[in-house]
Structures are given as structure tokens and as C-alpha cells.
Amino acid sequence: MELLNQKVKHTSLGIGTIIEQASGYVTIEFPTKVSTFIYPDAFTQFLCCEDDTSQATVLQEIADAKFEKENQMRIVEEAQQRAEEQQSITKAANKAVARSASSPKKSAAKQERIPGKPMTFYVFQGNTFDRESYHGYIWAPITNKADDTIHHWDRLTDIKPGDIILHGCDGYIQAVSTAKGDATIVINRESSVQKSSGKKRGDGSTVSMYKSKDL
């Protein structure tokens, strides 16, 4: 609000005239001295406009500024709360991944699919994560060198369109993606990782996925 040349009353200095107004302060000439005050804060304590309309406008500015400040603080607090909740969820998921990775491997009870609802799959990719994530697929062998099937490789064929895939690597969930379609059989897929890990080279199951979202 423009207050230049307005008359104001100070609780101890008496009546004065605003001789300068800039962003965040006003300068007032009183009979005994010239003083500068923070605007509009000073009008809540020891200054008052002689004109009632001007005083009401100043007080409304103060109320609006207070409301805006409180609203911004509320937005920040809500954002912090959401971030803390997401962090807690991620930590819990990472702990689950770490426990699963360190526990003895054994056949797990197969999760039953609920019609109309996507299932969630944890996929532990190791050093194949970067390549598979970049090209938008996940892959697992059908059997190992001894022609034995591995239950977590077999689970890949259970993935359906819309299912959620959590990509585990280095003991943490690194990304989340959504399956584009059913698993398909890929013939004679070669991989240096398979060679070095002792897995059987060749046929495998693959699932295409939408671009993963890194965590």
C-alpha cells in the first residue's frame, strides 16, 4: 500500500509523517527525530495510521502475509512428511531385499494372482541391471548347466501385463517398472554374464517392460 505523506501515530514519539517508503520499511519524520521502521510489522506494535481506512488496509496486508507464510510452511511440512514416509517405505523394501539376498535359497510358496489386480515381482539382476534396464527387458535362463530349473527363474513366466517389477541390484531396489506383456521364450540368447556365472547359455525367458523409474 502507498503510504507516502500519510500521518501516523507512534506510541511514544507522537504524530509523524511518512517521508519515505521502500520494500520492507518506512521512514517517518516525528517532531523530535526521524526514524525508520520495518513495514508492515511495526503497525502491529507501535504505529497506527491516523486515517482509519489506511490502517484497515495495512492490517489486511499483515493478515494476508501471515496467511501466506503459514500456508507455505504447511506445504513444506506436508512435503517433508511425504518424503519421510517414502523414505521409510524404501528402507523397509531394501531391508526385505537384503534379507532375501542373504538367506538360503529355497522354493517359495507361489503367490496366487487376484483377478484384475497387478502382482509385484522382485527381480535380482546383479551386474545385468544396467544393460537390461537400458534396453527395457528382464531375462532369466530356463535351466542351469545341469539342466535343473530354478524357482526364481521360473517365476519370470508368471509375469503378466501391468505387473510391477522391483529391480534389485547390490542389495537395494534400484528401479521400478511395469511389464508390457507376457513372458516369451528367447532361443540361444548369449551372455558373458551367464558364461562367467556358470549358468547354462542359450534359451531363456524374457519380459519386455516400460522404461524403469530409478529410485
N, C-alpha and C positions, 0 to 999 in steps of 0.2 A: 504494500500500500504506500502511496505517495504521502509523506508527512512533512515535507519541507515547509517551513514557516508556520507550522502548527504550534499552538500553545499547549504546553504540558505542565503538569504539576508533580513536583518531587516531594517525597515525604518530609525531607529536611531542608532542601535548598529552595523550596517555594516554586513560584511560577517561572517558566523559562520558555524559550523559543527554539525550535529545531532549526539549526542553521546549516546542517549538512546531513545527508542520508546516503549511505552506500550499502552494499551487500553485507548484512550481518551486524551493522552498527548504526547508531545515530549520534550526532554531536549536538549538544544543547547549550545555549547561552543563558545562564542564570544571572541575577543581579550581581552576585559576588564572584562568579567563576564560570568557566566553560568546561563542560565535562562530556566524555564520550561513554556511551552505554551499549551493551550488546542488545541487538534487536532480533526478535521481539521479546526476548526473555525478560528484559528489565521491566516490561509493562505488566508482568505478573507479580512484581515485588514492590518497587518503589516509584514507578512512573504511572501517570494516568493522563490521557488526553482530556483537555478541557471540553472539547466537543464530544458529546455522547455518541454520536453516530460513528465518529472516527475511533473512539475507544472500543465500541462494539465490534467494528471491523477488525481491529488489531487483535482482540481477544479471539475472534473466529479464526484468524490466521494461526494463532497459537494452538487452538484446539485441533485445527486441520493438520498442523505439523506434528502434533503429538500422536494423532491417529495414524498418520502415515509412518511415523517411526515405529509405533507399536506393531503395525501391520507388517513392516519389513522384518522386524525381529521375529514375529510369528512365522513368517515364511522361512527364514533362516533356520529357526528351531525345528520346524517340520522337516526341512531338507536334511538337517543333521540327524534327526530321528530315523528317517527313511534310510539314510546311509548306514547308520549303526545297525539297523535291522538287517539290511542286505549283507553287511559285513559278518553278522552273526550267522546268517544262513550259509554264506560262502565258507566260513570257518568250519561249521558243522559238516558241510558236504566234503570239504577237504580232509577232515579227520576220518570220515567214513571211507574215503578213497584210500588214505594211508593205511587204515586198519585192514582194508580188503587186500591191499597190495602186499602187506607183510604177513598176513595169515596164511596157513597151509591151504593149498588149492584143493578143493573137493567139489563134488557135484552138489549144486544148489537146487532147492525146490523151484520148479518152474512157475513163474508168476502167471496168473490167469488174466487174460485180457477181458476188460469190461467193454461191451459193445458201445461204440460212439465216443469212447474216451481214449486219448493217446497214452501210450506207455512210455516210461523213461528207461533208457539203457545207459549204463556206464561202460564206456569203451576205453580200455587201457592201451594206448598206442605206442608209447615209448618214443624211439627216435624216428618212427614213421609219421608222427603227428604233423610236422611241418609240410611234408610232401602231400599227404592225403588231404589235409585241410586246404592247401592251396588249390588242388585240383577238384575238390568238392566230392570226395568219396571216402569210405572206410572199407577195409578189406581184411579178410582172415582166411587162412588155409582151411581146406576141408579135412585133411588128416596130417599127422606128423610123419617123419621118416619111417616110423614103424607101422604106418597105416592105422594108427589109433586116432579116434576122434577126441576132441577136447570140448568139454561142455560150453565154455565161454566162446569158443569159435562157432559152435553150433547155434548159439543164441542169436548170431547175426541174422540167421534166416527167419527169425521171429519178427524182425522189424517191419513195420507197415508204414504207408504214407502218413505223415503228420506226427509220427512218434518223435519224442525228444531224445537227443543224443548228447550225453555229457562226455566230453573228451578229456581223458585223464592222461597226464604226462608228468614225469618227475615227481610223482606223489601228490599232484594237485590237479584240480579241474581247471583246464586251460581255456576251454571254449564250450559253447552250447550251440547246437544246430538242430535242424528239423529234417527228417527223412523225406525225400522226394517221392520214393516209390518202394516197391518190394525188393528184397534181396534177389540178386541174379547170380548165376554161376559164370565165372570167368575162367576160360581154359588157358592153361600154360602161361600164367602170369609170373614173370620172373622178378626177383627182388634180391638185391645184395644183402638186405637185412635178413631175409629168410635163409640165405646161404650161411651167413655168419652165425645165426642163432640156432642152426641145426634143424629148423623146420623144413618140412618137405616142400621143395619147389614145385610150382605147377598150378594145378587147379585150385580155385578158391571161391568164396562168396564175397560179393561186393554190394554196397548200398550207396546210391547217389544221395547227396544231401544239399540243402540250401546252404549258402555261404555261412560259415560258422561265425558266431559273435564271440570275440575274445573276452576273457574276464580279467 
